[in-house]
Amino acid sequence: MRTMTTMAAVLALSACATTATGADNPRVVLETDAGRMVLELELERAPLTVCNFLSYVTDGDYEAGSFFRAVVSATNDNPNPIDVIQAATPRGSDDDSRPPIPLERTRDTGLGHTAGAISMARDGPDTATSSFFIVTQDTPSLDFGGGRNPDRQGFAAFGRVVEGLEVARAIQISPADDQEQLTPPVAIRSATLIGEVPPECRP
């Protein structure tokens, strides 16, 4: 399980936690081999997670990454099946190039894993780094208190797909092996922030 390595990293991320003051939510364009998606991020409600995600976006870390995993509830062998596609940087889903971030629980943010939600992959609480997933159908078992993860802490939803949900759904039904790994993965050509980095996310 990943753990936070330094208090300095926590403090740096805490600088993101001021609320947005009337500014529009930031948007990120994902260009993939399957098509284009636009993500709107909930900066005011999930500031740590949004600022973390934007740091990977603006550093170009998702370019040449991929959507590598797809889970389909109809075939998911789990008491709490889900419908998601998961992405990673070229370094993989266990990317340890930066410290993990605290978990912003849906109990606290008021966000939920409805169709189109974007959220962070994790192992235990406070272990998310760069790997994220998109929910293609309403999946409340991913929320705080839900049964998908035994710790019942849920996952950190931090935005939603506002354009291109059909692209995410097409990726979800792409060929995959019996380990839910897409064959081949769907490449991310670019991830681009529209406009400037919000002041809340600047060092």
Phi and psi in degrees as GROMACS dihedral restraints (atoms count N, CA, C in turn):
[ dihedral_restraints ]
;  ai    aj    ak    al  type     phi  dphi    fc
    3     4     5     6     1   -72.4    20    10
    4     5     6     7     1   147.4    20    10
    6     7     8     9     1  -132.3    20    10
    7     8     9    10     1   154.3    20    10
    9    10    11    12     1   -66.8    20    10
   10    11    12    13     1   126.1    20    10
   12    13    14    15     1   -86.4    20    10
   13    14    15    16     1   -30.0    20    10
   15    16    17    18     1  -142.1    20    10
   16    17    18    19     1   147.3    20    10
   18    19    20    21     1   -65.1    20    10
   19    20    21    22     1   -27.7    20    10
   21    22    23    24     1   -60.5    20    10
   22    23    24    25     1   -37.3    20    10
   24    25    26    27     1   -65.1    20    10
   25    26    27    28     1   -39.6    20    10
   27    28    29    30     1   -63.9    20    10
   28    29    30    31     1   -43.2    20    10
   30    31    32    33     1   -65.2    20    10
   31    32    33    34     1   -37.2    20    10
   33    34    35    36     1   -64.0    20    10
   34    35    36    37     1   -42.2    20    10
   36    37    38    39     1   -69.9    20    10
   37    38    39    40     1   -32.0    20    10
   39    40    41    42     1   -63.2    20    10
   40    41    42    43     1   -23.5    20    10
   42    43    44    45     1   -64.5    20    10
   43    44    45    46     1   -19.5    20    10
   45    46    47    48     1   -78.7    20    10
   46    47    48    49     1   -10.6    20    10
   48    49    50    51     1   -82.3    20    10
   49    50    51    52     1    -0.4    20    10
   51    52    53    54     1   -69.5    20    10
   52    53    54    55     1   147.8    20    10
   54    55    56    57     1   -81.1    20    10
   55    56    57    58     1   152.8    20    10
   57    58    59    60     1   -67.7    20    10
   58    59    60    61     1   143.3    20    10
   60    61    62    63     1  -114.9    20    10
   61    62    63    64     1    78.2    20    10
   63    64    65    66     1    80.8    20    10
   64    65    66    67     1    -3.6    20    10
   66    67    68    69     1   -76.7    20    10
   67    68    69    70     1   151.4    20    10
   69    70    71    72     1   -67.2    20    10
   70    71    72    73     1   151.9    20    10
   72    73    74    75     1   -63.8    20    10
   73    74    75    76     1   139.9    20    10
   75    76    77    78     1   -66.0    20    10
   76    77    78    79     1   150.9    20    10
   78    79    80    81     1  -126.2    20    10
   79    80    81    82     1   145.0    20    10
   81    82    83    84     1  -126.2    20    10
   82    83    84    85     1   134.1    20    10
   84    85    86    87     1   -99.0    20    10
   85    86    87    88     1   123.9    20    10
   87    88    89    90     1  -103.8    20    10
   88    89    90    91     1   120.0    20    10
   90    91    92    93     1  -102.5    20    10
   91    92    93    94     1   121.5    20    10
   93    94    95    96     1  -125.3    20    10
   94    95    96    97     1   169.7    20    10
   96    97    98    99     1   -65.8    20    10
   97    98    99   100     1   -15.3    20    10
   99   100   101   102     1   -97.9    20    10
  100   101   102   103     1    -8.6    20    10
  102   103   104   105     1   137.5    20    10
  103   104   105   106     1  -172.2    20    10
  105   106   107   108     1  -106.3    20    10
  106   107   108   109     1   138.4    20    10
  108   109   110   111     1  -130.0    20    10
  109   110   111   112     1   146.2    20    10
  111   112   113   114     1  -117.2    20    10
  112   113   114   115     1   127.6    20    10
  114   115   116   117     1  -108.5    20    10
  115   116   117   118     1   132.1    20    10
  117   118   119   120     1  -106.6    20    10
  118   119   120   121     1   128.5    20    10
  120   121   122   123     1  -105.7    20    10
  121   122   123   124     1   138.0    20    10
  123   124   125   126     1   -89.9    20    10
  124   125   126   127     1    77.4    20    10
  126   127   128   129     1   -61.4    20    10
  127   128   129   130     1   -42.7    20    10
  129   130   131   132     1   -69.0    20    10
  130   131   132   133     1   -34.9    20    10
  132   133   134   135     1   -90.6    20    10
  133   134   135   136     1   -26.9    20    10
  135   136   137   138     1  -136.7    20    10
  136   137   138   139     1    63.6    20    10
  138   139   140   141     1   -64.4    20    10
  139   140   141   142     1   -40.3    20    10
  141   142   143   144     1   -63.0    20    10
  142   143   144   145     1   -44.5    20    10
  144   145   146   147     1   -69.7    20    10
  145   146   147   148     1   -41.8    20    10
  147   148   149   150     1   -64.1    20    10
  148   149   150   151     1   -46.7    20    10
  150   151   152   153     1   -63.9    20    10
  151   152   153   154     1   -38.0    20    10
  153   154   155   156     1   -61.9    20    10
  154   155   156   157     1   -48.5    20    10
  156   157   158   159     1   -59.9    20    10
  157   158   159   160     1   -44.6    20    10
  159   160   161   162     1   -64.9    20    10
  160   161   162   163     1   -30.4    20    10
  162   163   164   165     1   -64.6    20    10
  163   164   165   166     1   -38.5    20    10
  165   166   167   168     1   -69.5    20    10
  166   167   168   169     1   -39.5    20    10
  168   169   170   171     1   -62.1    20    10
  169   170   171   172     1   -51.8    20    10
  171   172   173   174     1   -71.2    20    10
  172   173   174   175     1   -21.3    20    10
  174   175   176   177     1   -87.1    20    10
  175   176   177   178     1     0.1    20    10
  177   178   179   180     1    76.2    20    10
  178   179   180   181     1    18.9    20    10
  180   181   182   183     1   -69.5    20    10
  181   182   183   184     1   -24.9    20    10
  183   184   185   186     1   -85.2    20    10
  184   185   186   187     1   -15.2    20    10
  186   187   188   189     1   -64.2    20    10
  187   188   189   190     1   132.0    20    10
  189   190   191   192     1    73.3    20    10
  190   191   192   193     1     5.7    20    10
  192   193   194   195     1   -80.0    20    10
  193   194   195   196     1  -163.4    20    10
  195   196   197   198     1  -163.3    20    10
  196   197   198   199     1   159.4    20    10
  198   199   200   201     1   -85.0    20    10
  199   200   201   202     1   114.5    20    10
  201   202   203   204     1  -112.5    20    10
  202   203   204   205     1   -12.4    20    10
  204   205   206   207     1  -137.1    20    10
  205   206   207   208     1   141.7    20    10
  207   208   209   210     1  -137.0    20    10
  208   209   210   211     1   131.4    20    10
  210   211   212   213     1  -118.1    20    10
  211   212   213   214     1   127.8    20    10
  213   214   215   216     1  -115.4    20    10
  214   215   216   217     1   122.7    20    10
  216   217   218   219     1   -58.8    20    10
  217   218   219   220     1   -34.7    20    10
  219   220   221   222     1   -63.5    20    10
  220   221   222   223     1   -24.4    20    10
  222   223   224   225     1  -120.6    20    10
  223   224   225   226     1     6.6    20    10
  225   226   227   228     1   -82.2    20    10
  226   227   228   229     1   118.5    20    10
  228   229   230   231     1   -84.3    20    10
  229   230   231   232     1    74.4    20    10
  231   232   233   234     1  -152.2    20    10
  232   233   234   235     1   142.6    20    10
  234   235   236   237     1   -60.7    20    10
  235   236   237   238     1   -20.6    20    10
  237   238   239   240     1  -125.0    20    10
  238   239   240   241     1    76.5    20    10
  240   241   242   243     1   -66.8    20    10
  241   242   243   244     1   153.4    20    10
  243   244   245   246     1  -133.8    20    10
  244   245   246   247     1   164.4    20    10
  246   247   248   249     1  -125.9    20    10
  247   248   249   250     1    99.9    20    10
  249   250   251   252     1  -146.3    20    10
  250   251   252   253     1   160.3    20    10
  252   253   254   255     1  -123.3    20    10
  253   254   255   256     1   139.5    20    10
  255   256   257   258     1  -116.7    20    10
  256   257   258   259     1   139.4    20    10
  258   259   260   261     1  -119.6    20    10
  259   260   261   262     1   160.7    20    10
  261   262   263   264     1  -150.6    20    10
  262   263   264   265     1   161.0    20    10
  264   265   266   267     1   -71.3    20    10
  265   266   267   268     1   173.5    20    10
  267   268   269   270     1   -61.3    20    10
  268   269   270   271     1   -17.0    20    10
  270   271   272   273     1   -81.2    20    10
  271   272   273   274     1    -7.0    20    10
  273   274   275   276     1    97.5    20    10
  274   275   276   277     1   174.7    20    10
  276   277   278   279     1   -72.1    20    10
  277   278   279   280     1   -17.6    20    10
  279   280   281   282     1  -100.3    20    10
  280   281   282   283     1    33.6    20    10
  282   283   284   285     1   -53.2    20    10
  283   284   285   286     1   115.9    20    10
  285   286   287   288     1  -112.9    20    10
  286   287   288   289     1    26.2    20    10
  288   289   290   291     1   -71.0    20    10
  289   290   291   292     1   -18.0    20    10
  291   292   293   294     1  -138.3    20    10
  292   293   294   295     1   160.1    20    10
  294   295   296   297     1   -65.6    20    10
  295   296   297   298     1   151.1    20    10
  297   298   299   300     1   -69.2    20    10
  298   299   300   301     1   165.3    20    10
  300   301   302   303     1  -114.7    20    10
  301   302   303   304     1   156.8    20    10
  303   304   305   306     1   -62.8    20    10
  304   305   306   307     1   147.3    20    10
  306   307   308   309     1   -79.3    20    10
  307   308   309   310     1   119.8    20    10
  309   310   311   312     1   -92.7    20    10
  310   311   312   313     1    99.5    20    10
  312   313   314   315     1   -71.1    20    10
  313   314   315   316     1   146.6    20    10
  315   316   317   318     1   -63.9    20    10
  316   317   318   319     1   -24.4    20    10
  318   319   320   321     1   -56.3    20    10
  319   320   321   322     1   -35.4    20    10
  321   322   323   324     1   -95.1    20    10
  322   323   324   325     1   -32.6    20    10
  324   325   326   327     1   -86.5    20    10
  325   326   327   328     1   -23.6    20    10
  327   328   329   330     1    79.0    20    10
  328   329   330   331     1     3.8    20    10
  330   331   332   333     1   -87.1    20    10
  331   332   333   334     1   163.1    20    10
  333   334   335   336     1  -142.7    20    10
  334   335   336   337     1   164.0    20    10
  336   337   338   339     1   -90.8    20    10
  337   338   339   340     1    66.2    20    10
  339   340   341   342     1   -89.9    20    10
  340   341   342   343     1   170.1    20    10
  342   343   344   345     1   -54.5    20    10
  343   344   345   346     1   127.1    20    10
  345   346   347   348     1    96.4    20    10
  346   347   348   349     1    -9.2    20    10
  348   349   350   351     1   -64.3    20    10
  349   350   351   352     1   145.2    20    10
  351   352   353   354     1  -111.0    20    10
  352   353   354   355     1   138.8    20    10
  354   355   356   357     1  -148.9    20    10
  355   356   357   358     1   167.3    20    10
  357   358   359   360     1   -98.0    20    10
  358   359   360   361     1   133.9    20    10
  360   361   362   363     1   -74.3    20    10
  361   362   363   364     1   151.2    20    10
  363   364   365   366     1  -158.7    20    10
  364   365   366   367     1   167.3    20    10
  366   367   368   369     1   -98.7    20    10
  367   368   369   370     1   -98.4    20    10
  369   370   371   372     1   -80.5    20    10
  370   371   372   373     1   174.9    20    10
  372   373   374   375     1   -57.3    20    10
  373   374   375   376     1   146.0    20    10
  375   376   377   378     1    64.6    20    10
  376   377   378   379     1    35.6    20    10
  378   379   380   381     1  -123.3    20    10
  379   380   381   382     1    -1.1    20    10
  381   382   383   384     1   -68.2    20    10
  382   383   384   385     1   142.9    20    10
  384   385   386   387     1  -125.2    20    10
  385   386   387   388     1   -88.9    20    10
  387   388   389   390     1  -115.4    20    10
  388   389   390   391     1   -23.0    20    10
  390   391   392   393     1   -72.9    20    10
  391   392   393   394     1   130.5    20    10
  393   394   395   396     1  -129.7    20    10
  394   395   396   397     1   166.7    20    10
  396   397   398   399     1  -139.6    20    10
  397   398   399   400     1   157.6    20    10
  399   400   401   402     1  -116.2    20    10
  400   401   402   403     1   131.6    20    10
  402   403   404   405     1   -89.4    20    10
  403   404   405   406     1   126.4    20    10
  405   406   407   408     1   -96.2    20    10
  406   407   408   409     1   -18.2    20    10
  408   409   410   411     1  -139.6    20    10
  409   410   411   412     1   157.1    20    10
  411   412   413   414     1   -53.4    20    10
  412   413   414   415     1   126.6    20    10
  414   415   416   417     1  -139.4    20    10
  415   416   417   418     1    75.2    20    10
  417   418   419   420     1   -65.5    20    10
  418   419   420   421     1   -15.1    20    10
  420   421   422   423     1   -66.9    20    10
  421   422   423   424     1   -11.2    20    10
  423   424   425   426     1   -88.8    20    10
  424   425   426   427     1    -9.1    20    10
  426   427   428   429     1   -78.5    20    10
  427   428   429   430     1   167.3    20    10
  429   430   431   432     1   -54.4    20    10
  430   431   432   433     1   132.8    20    10
  432   433   434   435     1    87.2    20    10
  433   434   435   436     1   -11.1    20    10
  435   436   437   438     1   -74.1    20    10
  436   437   438   439     1   161.0    20    10
  438   439   440   441     1   -92.6    20    10
  439   440   441   442     1     2.9    20    10
  441   442   443   444     1   -63.3    20    10
  442   443   444   445     1   -41.0    20    10
  444   445   446   447     1  -107.0    20    10
  445   446   447   448     1   134.6    20    10
  447   448   449   450     1   -56.9    20    10
  448   449   450   451     1   -26.7    20    10
  450   451   452   453     1   -77.6    20    10
  451   452   453   454     1   -10.7    20    10
  453   454   455   456     1    58.4    20    10
  454   455   456   457     1    23.2    20    10
  456   457   458   459     1   -88.5    20    10
  457   458   459   460     1   -10.5    20    10
  459   460   461   462     1    72.2    20    10
  460   461   462   463     1  -171.5    20    10
  462   463   464   465     1  -122.5    20    10
  463   464   465   466     1   162.2    20    10
  465   466   467   468     1   -92.1    20    10
  466   467   468   469     1    88.5    20    10
  468   469   470   471     1   -65.5    20    10
  469   470   471   472     1   138.8    20    10
  471   472   473   474     1  -143.8    20    10
  472   473   474   475     1    12.5    20    10
  474   475   476   477     1   172.8    20    10
  475   476   477   478     1  -165.5    20    10
  477   478   479   480     1  -155.9    20    10
  478   479   480   481     1   157.8    20    10
  480   481   482   483     1   -78.8    20    10
  481   482   483   484     1   121.0    20    10
  483   484   485   486     1  -104.7    20    10
  484   485   486   487     1   -15.0    20    10
  486   487   488   489     1  -143.2    20    10
  487   488   489   490     1   132.7    20    10
  489   490   491   492     1    95.1    20    10
  490   491   492   493     1    21.7    20    10
  492   493   494   495     1   -60.4    20    10
  493   494   495   496     1   -29.7    20    10
  495   496   497   498     1   -63.5    20    10
  496   497   498   499     1   -28.9    20    10
  498   499   500   501     1   -67.2    20    10
  499   500   501   502     1   -45.4    20    10
  501   502   503   504     1   -59.6    20    10
  502   503   504   505     1   -41.0    20    10
  504   505   506   507     1   -68.7    20    10
  505   506   507   508     1   -32.8    20    10
  507   508   509   510     1   -67.9    20    10
  508   509   510   511     1   -40.1    20    10
  510   511   512   513     1   -62.5    20    10
  511   512   513   514     1   -39.1    20    10
  513   514   515   516     1   -60.6    20    10
  514   515   516   517     1   -32.6    20    10
  516   517   518   519     1   -99.7    20    10
  517   518   519   520     1    14.3    20    10
  519   520   521   522     1   -68.9    20    10
  520   521   522   523     1   161.0    20    10
  522   523   524   525     1   -57.4    20    10
  523   524   525   526     1   138.3    20    10
  525   526   527   528     1  -145.3    20    10
  526   527   528   529     1   158.1    20    10
  528   529   530   531     1   -89.7    20    10
  529   530   531   532     1  -173.8    20    10
  531   532   533   534     1   -76.5    20    10
  532   533   534   535     1    -0.3    20    10
  534   535   536   537     1  -105.5    20    10
  535   536   537   538     1    15.2    20    10
  537   538   539   540     1    68.4    20    10
  538   539   540   541     1    18.0    20    10
  540   541   542   543     1   -91.4    20    10
  541   542   543   544     1   127.6    20    10
  543   544   545   546     1   -66.9    20    10
  544   545   546   547     1   138.9    20    10
  546   547   548   549     1  -128.9    20    10
  547   548   549   550     1    95.1    20    10
  549   550   551   552     1   -89.2    20    10
  550   551   552   553     1   170.0    20    10
  552   553   554   555     1   -61.7    20    10
  553   554   555   556     1   157.6    20    10
  555   556   557   558     1   -95.8    20    10
  556   557   558   559     1   115.2    20    10
  558   559   560   561     1   -68.9    20    10
  559   560   561   562     1   142.2    20    10
  561   562   563   564     1   -93.9    20    10
  562   563   564   565     1   114.1    20    10
  564   565   566   567     1   -77.1    20    10
  565   566   567   568     1   -39.7    20    10
  567   568   569   570     1  -160.9    20    10
  568   569   570   571     1   155.7    20    10
  570   571   572   573     1  -133.6    20    10
  571   572   573   574     1   115.7    20    10
  573   574   575   576     1  -127.4    20    10
  574   575   576   577     1   127.0    20    10
  576   577   578   579     1   -75.8    20    10
  577   578   579   580     1   131.4    20    10
  579   580   581   582     1   -82.3    20    10
  580   581   582   583     1   118.5    20    10
  582   583   584   585     1    86.3    20    10
  583   584   585   586     1  -157.0    20    10
  585   586   587   588     1   -93.6    20    10
  586   587   588   589     1   157.9    20    10
  588   589   590   591     1   -63.0    20    10
  589   590   591   592     1   129.2    20    10
  591   592   593   594     1   -58.5    20    10
  592   593   594   595     1   145.0    20    10
  594   595   596   597     1   -53.9    20    10
  595   596   597   598     1   -33.9    20    10
  597   598   599   600     1   -62.7    20    10
  598   599   600   601     1   -21.2    20    10
  600   601   602   603     1  -106.1    20    10
  601   602   603   604     1     4.0    20    10
  603   604   605   606     1   -86.8    20    10
  604   605   606   607     1   146.0    20    10
